[in-house]
Amino acid sequence: MVSLSIDKNKILLLWGPFLIITGSILFDLLNGFIQLVLNNDFSVGVLYRGVILMLLLPYILKKRTLFFYAFIFILFFFLISNYVWLLSQPFYNSFFEIKMLSRSLYLYVITSFFIYCHKTLEIKKLLQFVVWFGVLGGSAIIFSFFTGIGLDTYGDYSFGVKSFFPAQNDTSLALLLSLVITIYIFLKKRKVLHFIYALIITAGCFFLGTRAGMGGSIMVWVSVVFGLLLFKFRDVSFTKFTKAVVFLSFLIVLFIGASFVLRILVENQYLLNKFTVEALVGGHARGWLAEAGQRIISESNFLEFLFGHGKFAHSLKINYLGEMNYNELSQAEVDHLDYIGSYGLFLGSIFLLIPLWFSFKSILNFYNERSLFNFSLVLGFTIYIGHSFYAGHAINSPIASTVFSVYIFSVYKLSKDYSQKKKI
């Protein structure tokens, strides 16, 4: 019996993280291929993550972490909220509500699994899987860009391909988070192969054609350059020659990337409109959707402000107020508007505050140890929260949550290590 238990743990640690991180993007690509090439609507991606969710759900209850208490709180208010929505909202769909909740809980479940295994699970192992995730995603987009096989990001009226991925904004965020980790590993190990990996992910972000992908990837490279100039990191050291080569390489990437983006913007009016000062200051990819989300919250009664309208009713109201011309359920595409509008102050605040809490912890970690890794984590959290605030598609995105879970786990484990050192 003992040997069986040991074997189970070994299998769990060996294959679990790989299947959660790298395996998920392989199934996303397979899912898109089946739907596009074979013209079959069956979603193997949803099935794959559904199996992961069910298998790992018990781990959220095995350790009394923040996610354990958040999960209990969420379930309690979700049950009450559903009763409120059933009685007070003109539209209600219990299956849709459960489906959307499971998307938001996916981050909590896989992170809880990592935390449960934290004594034996190494951060560097997860980081390697994140790199593979980014390289596979970037390679798929590059392949589709040059072969024409795959889906266009915005149809025929603008630049960009999203390969076999269903959602371009979610993919942009996941690739950006992967890029940060990949650049960190390159600077840590200084292997040319990791620099090539970073270029592949960057090219994928550019060819994807989203504002987040193109602008975000440039921001990542610029931030790392300024970080190297402003801080002396404890975990990396450079000779003058090595530092010069690194800076020259980064500047070449930035120059080529900026030139590429400018040329694409000049040739594509749709994308150019997204990069205007008005659009950037306004902060939202689709202003009318955000305005609809703001209006729903401002016109809510006291009960709706506390418990929300429910995801289903909220989506229908966004469609109506945003004067959408299609029958799909829409979101405001700004996470704080979607979560407060859908779930209200009680439930929505939990989903919004947890990323902010770990972002704050990442800053504390950087204060405790001025390392390049802690700097990279702060940068990743900044990208995630910025994307959540300006473009949505963060908190309820399984593909983004897959990579973001590694950031949260890293902050958790480092915070624990720093606390133990202080006790000593």
Buried (B, 14 or more C-beta within 10 A) or exposed (E): EEEEEEEEEEEBBEEBBBBBBBBBBBBBBBBBBBBBEEEEEEBBBBEBBBEBBEBBBEBBEEEEBBBBEBBEEBEEBBEBBBEBBEEBBEBBBEEBBEBBBBBBBBBBBBBBBBBBBBEEBEBEBBBBBBBBBBBBBBBBBBBBBEEEBBBBBBEEEBBBBBBBBBBBBBBBBBBBBBBBBBBBBBBBEBEEEBBEBBBBBBBBBBBBBBBBBBBBBBBBBBBBBEBBEEEEBEBBEBEEEEEEEBBEBBEEBBEBBBEBBEEBBEEBEBBBEBBEEEBEEEEBBBEBBBBBBBBBBEEBEEEBBBBBBBBBBBBBBBBEBBEBEEEEBBBBBBBBBBBBBBBBBBBBBBBBEBBEEBBEBBBBBBEBBEBBBBBBBBBBBBBBBBBBBBBBBBBBBBBBBBBBBBBBBBBBBBBEEBEEEEEE
